[in-house]
Amino acid sequence: MRTGLAAHSADPDIHRAILINRPHRTAFDVPILLTDVDPDDETSPEPPDIVGTSASAMAAADLIDAQNHLDNQRLDHAHLALDSAEGSLAQALLTRHLLRLQVRGFTEAVHYARVAGRR
């Protein structure tokens, strides 16, 4: 990736801007590409894996953004980016937990079906 970016520019600030914006775009594209959910319909729930993936991409971009602001001594912006990253990480952990509950529920259902079949 670095070689590809270097072919267009040697400026590390441009590379960092690309690395910040690309995950942000990915975070918004994932639900559209992987689900039948209408992105404009706020009432339709997205599957936890999609939410977690988007949140992780946002967190990655926000952490790069926070470091960029810190390097340029824009501390207020660094705090905002860190707050955003923290919220995204919390969302990712929540969706991981929800997926784990789904796995546990499925495992228990399979177990109880096997037990019931033995009787």
N, C-alpha and C positions, 0 to 999 in steps of 0.2 A: 504494500500500500504506500509505504514511504517513497519508493521509487516512482510510483505513478504520480504522487503529489509533487515530487521534486521535478518531474518533467514539465509541470505547469508553472511552478513557482518555487523559489528557494526560501521564501519568507515563512519562518515557523509560525508566525501569527496567523497567516492564511491557512496553514495546515491545521492549527488548533481550531480555527473557526469552522473549518469543514468537519473536523471530528466532533465538534459540539452540535452542529446543525444536522449532521447525518443521523445520529441516534434519535434526535427529536423527531425528525421526519419519519424514521422507522417506527417510533412509538405510536404515531398517528396512523401509519399505513397498515400495521399488523392487524388491527381489528377489521379493517376493510377487506384485506386480502384473505384472511383465514376464516371469516365467519359470514353468515348471511344476515348479520345484524346491520340495520340501517344506522350509519354513523350520526345522522341528524336526529334520530329517535332516542331521546334521553330516558325513556321508560323501558326500553328493551335491554335486559341484562346481557352482559358479555360473559362468556365462560371464564372461569378463574385463570386458566392457563394463558388466555389472551391478555387479561388484565395484568397478570404478573409479568408477562413478557414486556408489555408496554411500559409498566412501571420500572422494570429493570433498565430498559433502554433510556428512559428519562433520567434515572438516577446516574447512570454512567455519564450522560451528557452534562448533567448539572454539576457533577464532581469535577469534570474537566473545566467547566465554566467557572466554578468557584476558584480553582487554582489559577486560572487566567486572570480573574479579577484581583486575586491576592498578589500575583506577580506584578500587576500594574497599580498596586496600592489603592484599589477601589474597594475598600473594606465593606461599605454598605452593600454593594452589589455581591461581594463574596458571601456575606451573611445571607442574603436572599437566595443565592444559588444553593448554599448549604441547607437552608430551610426546605427548599424545594426537593433537594436530594433526599433529605431525611423523610419527607412525606412520601416520596416515591418508594424508598426502601421499606417503609412501614407498610405500604400497600402491597409490595412484593411479598413481604413476610406473611401478611394476612392471607393473600391468595395461596401461598404455599401451604398454610395451615388448612385452608378450605379444601385444597386438593388432597391433603393427607386425610381429612375427614371423609372425603368421597372414597378414597382407597380403603379406609377402614370399614366404611359401610358396605362396600362391595365385598370385601373379604369376609365380613361377618355373614352377609347374605349367602355367600357360597358355602361357608362352613355350616350354617344352619340348614341349608338345603341338603347337604351331604348327610348330616345327622338325621334329618327327617327321613331320608331315603333308606337309612339302615334299619329303621323301625318297622 
